Amino acid sequence: MKRLSSAAAALLLVLAAVSLGAQGREGSLTPPPGTEEETARLVFEYTNLERTRRGLAAFLPHPGLDRLSVYHGENMRDYNFFSHTDHTGRDPEGRRRLLLPGLLGGLGENIAFHFGATPEEAARNLVEGWMNSPPHRKNILAGGFTYMGTGIVYGEQIHGVQVFGDLTAEVREAPAGPVPEGISGVTLSLDYLGLRPRSDFTVFIKVPDPRARFYVSDNRYYTGMGPLTPEWQEGRRFTLTFDADKGRGTYEILFGYRGSFYPGGVSVMVE
């Protein structure tokens, strides 16, 4: 029989995480008046202007990505570092798993620190700095990202963080703890966040038994993982159902498009 490699179906996410620092004269760092929220709002607005003037769709906001952005900015200020890897060793995907394990999809991140006498000046300095740096500019103008969160944190300097998302889904209901081995009909409820057609949406489940077969035809199958079919409900809600009959351990559900998926899905423990 022809075996379909699960690795061939996997899309390895290239995490677009780049940083930018501004150098200034000693004593020139004066946090602008106003609120962090106002500066963040302007960064979001100016970033979308860069996209729309080039014929690209504006980013959509998402409160979860805002939370990730602010969290990282506060850590950089409070623990005095400037990096995509934080003081605990977590990268952007690690922080997503920590804070928002039910928010699924691919991520990218821009970070910077800059100056400005007003929220408007600070926001323009940040966005212009990112746009003048090729890797940051690539994130801002990427066609694959559809959502963006913004975090602005004042300190001795103004920390700016953008977290970009090609978000696929968000978990609404899932088993609260381990489920018994052999049980049928384990169900999760999720909201679809993607902007691509639902026909492109891909869901796979990876099971503990690497020899388990998932047949897609009489003589073609995946081993160790296989596709799940969403059951669409009203609006953007859908459910996923599987049987916990392929070993004890972690059943990981992965999401993506057109036969590929992002690493970092939602896990259900089977005991």
C-alpha positions as CSV (number, residue, x, y, z in Angstrom):
1,M,0.0,0.0,0.0
2,K,1.1,3.5,-0.6
3,R,1.8,5.3,2.6
4,L,1.4,9.1,2.9
5,S,4.1,10.5,5.1
6,S,2.8,12.7,7.9
7,A,5.9,14.8,7.6
8,A,5.0,15.7,4.0
9,A,1.8,17.2,5.3
10,A,3.5,19.4,7.9
11,L,4.2,23.1,7.3
12,L,7.1,24.1,9.5
13,L,6.4,27.6,10.6
14,V,9.2,30.0,10.0
15,L,8.8,32.4,12.9
16,A,9.3,35.9,11.6
17,A,10.8,37.5,14.7
18,V,13.0,40.5,14.3
19,S,14.1,43.4,16.6
20,L,15.1,47.0,16.2
21,G,16.6,49.4,18.6
22,A,17.0,53.2,18.3
23,Q,20.2,54.9,19.5
24,G,19.8,58.3,21.1
25,R,21.8,60.9,23.0
26,E,22.3,60.5,26.7
27,G,19.4,62.1,28.5
28,S,17.2,62.3,25.4
29,L,14.7,59.5,26.5
30,T,11.6,61.3,27.7
31,P,8.4,59.2,27.6
32,P,5.7,61.0,25.7
33,P,2.6,62.3,27.5
34,G,-0.7,60.5,27.1
35,T,-1.4,56.8,27.5
36,E,0.2,53.6,26.3
37,E,-3.1,52.7,24.8
38,E,-3.2,55.8,22.6
39,T,0.3,55.2,21.3
40,A,-0.6,51.6,20.5
41,R,-3.8,52.7,18.7
42,L,-1.7,55.0,16.5
43,V,0.9,52.4,15.8
44,F,-1.9,50.1,14.6
45,E,-3.4,52.9,12.5
46,Y,-0.1,53.9,10.9
47,T,0.9,50.3,10.3
48,N,-2.4,49.7,8.4
49,L,-1.8,52.9,6.4
50,E,1.4,51.3,5.1
51,R,-0.5,48.3,4.0
52,T,-3.5,49.9,2.4
53,R,-1.5,52.4,0.4
54,R,0.1,49.4,-1.2
55,G,-3.2,47.7,-2.0
56,L,-2.9,45.2,0.9
57,A,-5.8,44.5,3.3
58,A,-5.6,46.1,6.7
59,F,-4.7,44.0,9.7
60,L,-7.6,43.0,11.9
61,P,-7.2,43.6,15.7
62,H,-7.3,40.7,18.1
63,P,-7.3,41.2,21.9
64,G,-5.2,38.0,22.4
65,L,-2.4,39.3,20.2
66,D,-2.6,42.7,22.1
67,R,-2.2,40.8,25.3
68,L,0.9,38.9,24.0
69,S,2.4,42.2,22.8
70,V,1.9,44.0,26.1
71,Y,3.1,41.0,28.1
72,H,6.4,40.9,26.3
73,G,6.9,44.7,26.3
74,E,6.4,44.7,30.1
75,N,8.9,41.9,30.6
76,M,11.5,43.7,28.5
77,R,11.1,46.8,30.6
78,D,10.9,45.1,34.0
79,Y,13.7,42.6,33.4
80,N,15.9,44.9,31.3
81,F,16.4,42.8,28.2
82,F,15.8,43.3,24.5
83,S,15.1,40.1,22.6
84,H,12.4,37.9,21.2
85,T,13.4,35.3,23.8
86,D,12.3,36.4,27.2
87,H,13.8,36.0,30.6
88,T,12.2,32.6,31.0
89,G,13.5,31.3,27.7
90,R,10.2,31.5,25.9
91,D,9.9,32.7,22.3
92,P,6.6,34.2,20.8
93,E,5.2,30.7,20.3
94,G,6.1,29.7,23.9
95,R,4.4,32.8,25.2
96,R,1.3,31.9,23.2
97,R,1.3,28.4,24.7
98,L,1.6,29.9,28.2
99,L,-1.0,32.7,28.0
100,L,-3.4,31.7,25.2
101,P,-3.1,28.0,24.5
102,G,-6.5,28.0,22.8
103,L,-5.5,30.7,20.2
104,L,-4.2,28.8,17.2
105,G,-2.2,29.6,14.1
106,G,1.1,31.1,13.0
107,L,2.8,34.0,14.6
108,G,5.4,36.7,13.8
109,E,6.8,39.4,16.0
110,N,8.5,42.8,15.6
111,I,10.1,44.6,18.6
112,A,11.7,48.0,19.0
113,F,12.4,50.8,21.4
114,H,12.3,54.4,20.4
115,F,11.5,58.0,21.5
116,G,8.9,60.6,21.0
117,A,7.6,63.8,22.7
118,T,4.0,62.8,22.0
119,P,2.1,59.6,21.3
120,E,1.9,60.6,17.6
121,E,5.7,61.2,17.3
122,A,6.5,57.9,19.2
123,A,4.1,55.9,17.0
124,R,5.5,57.4,13.8
125,N,9.1,56.8,14.9
126,L,8.3,53.2,15.7
127,V,6.5,52.4,12.4
128,E,9.0,54.4,10.3
129,G,11.9,52.5,12.0
130,W,10.3,49.2,11.3
131,M,9.5,50.1,7.7
132,N,13.1,51.2,7.1
133,S,14.3,47.8,8.2
134,P,13.8,45.0,5.6
135,P,12.9,42.1,8.0
136,H,10.5,44.3,9.9
137,R,9.0,45.7,6.8
138,K,8.5,42.1,5.5
139,N,6.4,41.3,8.5
140,I,4.3,44.4,8.2
141,L,3.7,43.8,4.5
142,A,3.3,40.1,4.6
143,G,0.3,38.7,2.8
144,G,0.0,35.7,5.1
145,F,-0.6,37.6,8.3
146,T,-4.2,38.8,8.8
147,Y,-4.3,39.9,12.4
148,M,-2.0,42.2,14.5
149,G,-1.7,43.0,18.1
150,T,0.2,46.0,19.5
151,G,1.8,46.6,22.8
152,I,3.4,49.9,23.9
153,V,5.1,50.0,27.3
154,Y,6.7,53.2,28.7
155,G,9.8,53.1,30.8
156,E,13.2,54.8,30.4
157,Q,12.4,54.2,26.7
158,I,9.3,53.4,24.8
159,H,9.1,49.6,24.0
160,G,7.0,48.7,21.0
161,V,5.9,45.2,20.2
162,Q,3.8,43.9,17.2
163,V,2.6,40.4,17.2
164,F,1.3,39.2,13.8
165,G,-1.1,36.3,13.3
166,D,-2.2,34.0,10.6
167,L,-4.9,32.8,13.0
168,T,-6.9,29.7,12.2
169,A,-9.1,29.0,15.2
170,E,-9.8,29.7,18.8
171,V,-11.0,27.0,21.3
172,R,-14.3,27.7,23.0
173,E,-14.9,24.3,24.7
174,A,-12.6,21.4,25.3
175,P,-12.2,18.6,27.8
176,A,-11.1,20.1,31.1
177,G,-8.8,17.2,32.0
178,P,-7.7,13.8,30.8
179,V,-10.3,11.5,29.1
180,P,-10.4,7.7,29.4
181,E,-8.7,5.6,26.8
182,G,-11.1,4.0,24.4
183,I,-13.9,6.6,24.9
184,S,-15.7,7.6,21.7
185,G,-16.9,11.0,20.6
186,V,-14.5,13.4,22.3
187,T,-15.7,16.8,21.2
188,L,-14.1,20.3,21.0
189,S,-15.9,23.5,20.0
190,L,-14.0,26.2,18.2
191,D,-14.5,29.5,16.3
192,Y,-12.9,29.8,12.8
193,L,-10.7,32.9,12.6
194,G,-9.2,32.3,9.2
195,L,-10.1,34.6,6.3
196,R,-9.4,31.9,3.7
197,P,-12.3,29.8,2.3
198,R,-13.4,27.0,4.6
199,S,-12.6,24.6,1.8
200,D,-8.9,25.4,2.3
201,F,-9.1,24.7,6.1
202,T,-7.0,21.7,7.2
203,V,-7.3,19.9,10.6
204,F,-5.1,17.0,11.5
205,I,-4.8,14.9,14.7
206,K,-1.6,13.4,15.9
207,V,-2.0,10.4,18.1
208,P,0.3,8.5,20.6
209,D,0.5,5.3,18.5
210,P,2.9,6.0,15.6
211,R,1.6,3.0,13.8
212,A,-2.0,4.0,13.8
213,R,-3.5,4.3,10.3
214,F,-5.9,6.9,9.0
215,Y,-7.3,5.7,5.7
216,V,-8.2,8.4,3.1
217,S,-9.0,5.7,0.5
218,D,-8.8,1.9,0.1
219,N,-5.1,1.9,-0.4
220,R,-3.9,5.3,0.9
221,Y,-3.4,6.2,4.5
222,Y,-1.5,8.3,7.0
223,T,0.4,6.8,9.9
224,G,0.6,8.4,13.4
225,M,-1.7,11.2,12.3
226,G,-4.6,11.9,10.1
227,P,-7.2,14.4,9.0
228,L,-10.3,15.5,11.0
229,T,-13.4,16.9,9.4
230,P,-14.9,20.0,11.0
231,E,-18.7,20.0,11.5
232,W,-19.8,23.6,10.8
233,Q,-22.3,25.2,13.1
234,E,-24.0,28.6,13.0
235,G,-21.7,31.5,12.1
236,R,-18.0,30.7,12.4
237,R,-18.4,28.0,15.1
238,F,-17.4,24.4,14.3
239,T,-16.9,21.2,16.3
240,L,-14.3,18.4,16.0
241,T,-14.9,14.9,17.2
242,F,-12.5,12.0,17.6
243,D,-12.2,8.6,19.3
244,A,-9.6,8.1,22.0
245,D,-8.7,4.7,20.8
246,K,-5.1,5.1,19.5
247,G,-3.1,4.8,22.6
248,R,-2.6,6.6,25.9
249,G,-0.9,10.0,25.9
250,T,-1.3,13.3,24.1
251,Y,-3.7,13.7,21.1
252,E,-2.6,16.9,19.4
253,I,-5.0,18.6,17.0
254,L,-3.2,20.8,14.4
255,F,-4.6,23.5,12.1
256,G,-3.6,25.0,8.8
257,Y,-4.6,25.3,5.2
258,R,-4.6,23.2,2.0
259,G,-3.1,20.1,3.5
260,S,-0.5,21.8,5.6
261,F,-0.6,22.8,9.2
262,Y,1.1,25.0,11.8
263,P,2.9,23.5,14.8
264,G,1.4,24.3,18.1
265,G,-2.2,23.0,18.2
266,V,-4.5,22.0,21.0
267,S,-3.8,19.0,23.1
268,V,-6.1,16.4,24.8
269,M,-4.6,14.0,27.3
270,V,-5.9,10.4,27.2
271,E,-5.2,8.1,30.2
